[in-house]
Amino acid sequence: MTDATNPVILVADDDPEILSLLSIRLKKAGFEVVEASDGEETLAKVREHYPDLVVLDVMMPGKNGWEVAKELRADDRFKKMGIVMLTAIGEKINEMTSPLYGADEFIDKPFEFADLENKIRATLEKRKSG
């Protein structure tokens, strides 16, 4: 985790347009952003940057978002890191599955950026105080 004023968010999505859009919007919202486009790259960048929170797309090449979340939660170094799952897989599936893999929150595509930002901020607050 970082001690910087601006929280570091790692955004992992295999869709370059969504990745770019999220990065731009999160930077405008005051976050530092690290990008990854698949599960293995996400794990490597988490270990390199120790972000405060990861926004994980579920359907990614290699390891999917749920597998990445499970692996991160199994590592004590990342216990305080927030995880928000992002997917178009279906609302009920995301709602039931994401908590099983240690995600704090989930949001379904398509989504309003304000909703995602609210979930990110709420998760950061919860993780900081917990």
N, C-alpha and C positions, 0 to 999 in steps of 0.2 A: 504494500500500500504506500501511497505517496503522502508526503507531508505538505505538498504544494497547496496553494490557495485553491487552484482549480482542480477538481477531481479528474482523474484519468479514466476514460471510458474506452474499452476495447470493443469495437464493432466487428462482428464476424458474420459475413453473408457472402454467398457465392455469386450473387447477382451484382455486377459492377455498378449498375445504376442505383440500386438501393444502397449499396455501400457508400457511394459518393454522396448521395442525397443525405443519408444519415450523418456522415462525417461533417458535411457543410452545416447542417442544422444544429448538430451538437456543439460544434465550435462556436457558432453564433450564440448559442445558449450559455457559453462560458466554460465549456469543458475542454480538456485536452483529449485528443482522439488518436487512437492507434487502430489500424485496420488489419483485418485478416480475411482471407477468402476461402479457407477450408479448415477442417478440424485440426489437422496436424499443425498448420501454421498458427492457429489460435493458441494451442497449447504452448508452442515455442515462444510466442510473443507474450503470453501471460507470464511465463517464467522469466522473460527478459525485462518486462516493464512493470510487473506487479500492479495492474490496474485496480482502481477502486471498485469497478463494476464492469461486467461483460454483458453485452447485448448479443445473444447467440441465435442465429438462424437455425432451425431444427434440421432442415434438409440441406446438407452440405456434402461435398465429396469427401471420401475418406471417412473419418469419424464424423457422425452427425452431431448436432448440437446437444442432444440428450447424453450421448456418450462423453462428450467434452465436459458437460456439467457434472456428470457422475465422477469423472476422473479428477476434476478440480476439487470437488467436495471431499474426495478421499485423501487429499493432500492437506495436512495441517497448515501449511504456509498460506493457503487461500481460504481458510475458514471464514474470514471476515469480508471477503470479496462478495459483492452483490452479483446476482445472475438474473437477467431478464431474458426469457425465451421469446423469440419472434418467429412466427410461422404462418403459412397459409394452409397448413395441414387440416385444419378444422377446429372450430372453437371448443367443442366438447373434448376432443382428443387432447388438445393442448392443456385445457383446464384440468383434466384428470392426470395426465402424464407428467407435466412439468414439475409439480411438487415432488413426485417420486424420485426425480433425479437431482433434487436439491435446489431447484430454481426458486427465487424469491417471488418473482412475478412472471407473467406471460402477457403477450399481446398478439392479437391475430391480424394478419395482413388481409385486406388493406386496413390501415390504421391512420388515425389523426396524430400528427407529430406531437401536439400538446398532450395527448393521452400518454404517449411513450415518455415524454419528458417528465410528466407527473409521476409515472411509475418509477423512473430512474431516480428522481429526487427523493421520493418516499423510501425507496430501497436503500439509498445512501444514508438517509437519516436513521433508518431502522438498524442498519449494520453498524453505524458509528456509535449509536447508543447501546447496542446489544453486545 
